């Protein structure tokens, strides 16, 4: 499959206090590129919604160096469908600087959600036939975060879901999970560490009016995260870091 | 003065759950256009920071109809300096759809803040000489929100400032004040009302680690807002609305 490339000039509000691309915004840009690719082949958001559903991300995993992407930079957000079957579409993403050098590479599994029944449906064939790919039996697995038991040594922060956290699919946009997860680490950690890897699994959607707990454990250069609502786990993640000067 | 025009394709993450441009994002886009205009004349963010400061917004006022700007739309964000003196720069903003029709028009007063001393400094002449304008004695006044006394009938919500609320000026980016203000109105109000006017005054900066209280009063089709920290008022606003179907 050919890469679809979205050229994009980074704005200051897509960057963090230090002027580097924000992690949540990076994933927004990836989804944007996928949407624009779909739109170009006539099966964009409008077509998906007419079929009663929307694309939803199940997991992300990959390698990240965000320090090469700054406010004002011209970057390229590239994506392509790697494999699909009746229920899953696996997409690959590559974020490159203006010279074409790749600093971020990750994969994502997408499902198609019935926006009324709020459950997974089979992917409408029209949305996927456009890709010059044959369906596969088993989708390659995106690496999952480690299974960990949360205990008293984990930090906890609570956040109320805000109206503007909700996207057009009617639930919290997955980019906000990263705000909750990173926020739990605090400014001191974020200013002295640089992200190198992400594995995240989205288990259940979060809706307007809910309160989430963001739990985090720092184990040297790996951080473990869980987002949960009152009744169930919503997402788990494992992030890897290197130390840097402030 | 000639308008500087920034063409921009709206992304889904700049829009609200209903798919219209978000108010906070609109102000981000305005500042972005001003920055890109400054950059084009060689006095962008880098030049400002080398002079030890950054542009900070003191107030906004204008008329707004955000329902004509949707995810995917090609829009134009236009801005120009209208007047300036030693301490203030008055900018005008016009947001237009792809046909050139203006749906949003507002003005903003900017000051230049010393980023170490955290106080207003005189505007370095090099940053303003570029504009083909003579300085004026008195800057035209941007309409201010009404002075109101907050009492027990006002709703109150508390928010902790998040690391990613902070911008490169080291304080909460003013677009987040709108999230706090609108959030206090609740989804029901936001889904049944459409914004027509904004007057907002930023009195004091808010920093990382602070907790803010967002106070709001709904008086039919006008809402009054105050954001305060533990020790002082940070911003006041008056918004006007019309009712719409859900």
Interface residues (C-beta under 8 A of the other chain):
Chain A: X11 X12 X13 X15 X16 X17 X18 X19 X22 X24 X25 X28 X31 X32 X35 X39 X44 X45 X71 X72 X162 X163 X164 X166 X167 X168 X170 X173 X175 X179 X182 X183 X186 X187 X190 X208 X209
Chain B: X11 X12 X13 X15 X16 X17 X18 X19 X22 X24 X25 X28 X31 X32 X35 X39 X44 X45 X71 X72 X162 X163 X164 X166 X167 X168 X170 X173 X175 X179 X182 X183 X186 X187 X190 X208 X209
